[in-house]
């Protein structure tokens, strides 16, 4: 099997370093050391740490399994719940460490870097769009209220999810995740009254 390119090694190392240390604490040397590449080679592939951060955001976003939200053959709300359960389990398995790289960058760097702020906004926008698509399918199936604003609900779910991650990391407890699932799926996305037994 061919060795991955130096650029790919740097991107993978950047995702791990940014995720574990944060943007500001992860230096270019930390990233290249973790990638096993010379520091001087960094600038052959990236203009700056900032430009690498945007690529790292995209790579991280691809690992969120957003394509599962569009999977056919599974009821829309089941798909959506499984999506958030995957993210929850990932956080629990990591010992409630790291959180979401997109949210972390949004909190740490977005005020100081227009480039990263735009990357965070685009990542959240794509994610919200996928969730909105699931909610539209759920409406068409009569599983949620017909008057639910799917775009606003999708953004709300993401905002609630990012807040849940902060709370869960602080408490080191699944309780905050339980609150998210109870409220999101038991209240906001509860079936319309006419669909309930």
N, C-alpha and C positions, 0 to 999 in steps of 0.2 A: 504494500500500500504506500502510495506517494506521501511524502511529508507535506504538511500543510504549508502554505506560503507564510513568509515572515509577517506580512500584513495581517493575515488571519490570526496568527499567534498573538500579535500585539492586541488585536481587537478582543480576543477571548480573555487575555490577561487584564485588559482594561475593564471589561465588564466585572470580572471578579474583584479587582482592586477597588474600583469605584463603589461596588456594592458593599464590600466589607469595611472600607475605610472612609468612604465619602469622597466627593470630588476634590475638595481642597487638600485633604490629607494624602491623597494618592498622587505622588509625583511621577513625572515621566520616567525617572530612573527606577522607581518601584515597579512600574508597568513593564518596562523593558527587561528588568531583572526577572520578573515573574514569567515573562515570555521566553526568557533565555536568548534574548537578542541584544546586540550592542546598542547602547543608548544613542549613538550617532546615527543608527539606521532609522530611528523613529521619524526623523524629518524627511526621509526619502519617501515616506508613505503618508504622512499627515502634516498639514500646515502648522497645527498647534494642538495642544492638549484639548482645547475647546472643540476643535473639529473632530478629534477622536471621540470626545464625549457624545457627540451627536450620532456617530456611527455605533458607539456602544449602546446608546438608547435604542436604536433600531434593532440591534442584535438581541438585546434584552427583550424588546417587544415581541420579537419572533419566538421567544421561548415561553411566552404567555399562553400559547396554544389557542389563539383567537380563532383559528380555523375550526376548532371544535364547536364554536358558537353557530357556525353555518352548516354543521353536519345534518344531513337529512335522515329521516327515519327515527328520530328521537324527538319527543314532544318539546316544544320551545322552552318552557319553563324548567323542564328537567335538564335540558342542555345548559341553561343559564345557571341553575343551581350547581350542577356538576363543575362548571367553570370556576365559580367562587369556592367550591369545596376543594378543588385542586390547588388553588392559590392559598387557601387556609392551611391545608395539609403541608404544603411546602414550607410555610412559615413555622408551623408547629414542629415539623421535622428538623428545622434549622435552629431549634431552641429559642424561637421568638426573636431571632436576630435578623438584621439586614432590612427587612421590610421590602418595599417596592422601589426599585431604582428610579422609576419615573417620578413617583412621589417624593423620593429623597432628593432628586435633582431639583424638583419644583420648590421644595422647602429651602434647600441649601444654596442654590446658585441662580435661580431664575431672576432674582432682583439685581444681580450683578453682571449677567451675561445675556444679551439679547439673542445670541445664537442658541444658547442652551434653552432659554425661555421658549423660543420658537420650536425647538425640538420637543420639549415637554408638551407644549400646546398641541403639536401635531400628533404626538403619541397618544395623548388623552382623547383627542378628537377621533382618531381611527378606532380606538377602543370603544368609545361611546357610540360610534356609528354601528359597530358590530352588535353591541347590546341593543341599540334601538331597533335593528333589524329583527332580532329575536323577539322583542316586545311586539313588533308589528305582526309577526307570525302568530304570537300568542293571542293578539286581538282577533285576528282572522279566524282562529280556532275557537274563539269565545272563551278563552281561558283567563283573560283579564278584561277589565272594563273597556268598553268601546271609546269612552271619552278620555282615556289616559293619554296624556301628551308623551309619546314615546321618547322623543328627543330629550325633553326635560327630565323624564324619569331615568333615562340612561345616564345623563350627567349626574343626577342626584345619587344614583347607585354607586357610581365611581367615586364621587366625593365622600359618600358614606363609607365606602370600602377603604379609602385611603385613611380616613379618620379612625376607622376600626383597627387598621394595622398599627397606628401610633398607640392607641389605647392598649392593644394586646401586647405590644412590645414593652410597654410600661408596666403592665400588670403581670406579664408572663403567664397569662391565663387564657383559656379558651372561652371564658364567659363573654368577652366582648364579641367574639365571632358568633356565639349563640344569639346575642342580642341582634346582631346584623341580620342573621338568617331569619329569626323570628319576625323582625320588623319588615324586612324586604319582601319575604315570601308569604308571611302570615297576614300582613296589613297592606302594604303598598301594592303588591301583586296578587292579592287574594282574588279568587274567582268572583265574578259579578254575582249579585244576589240570585239572579234567575238561574245561574249555573250550579248553585249549591244545592245539595240534596235536601 
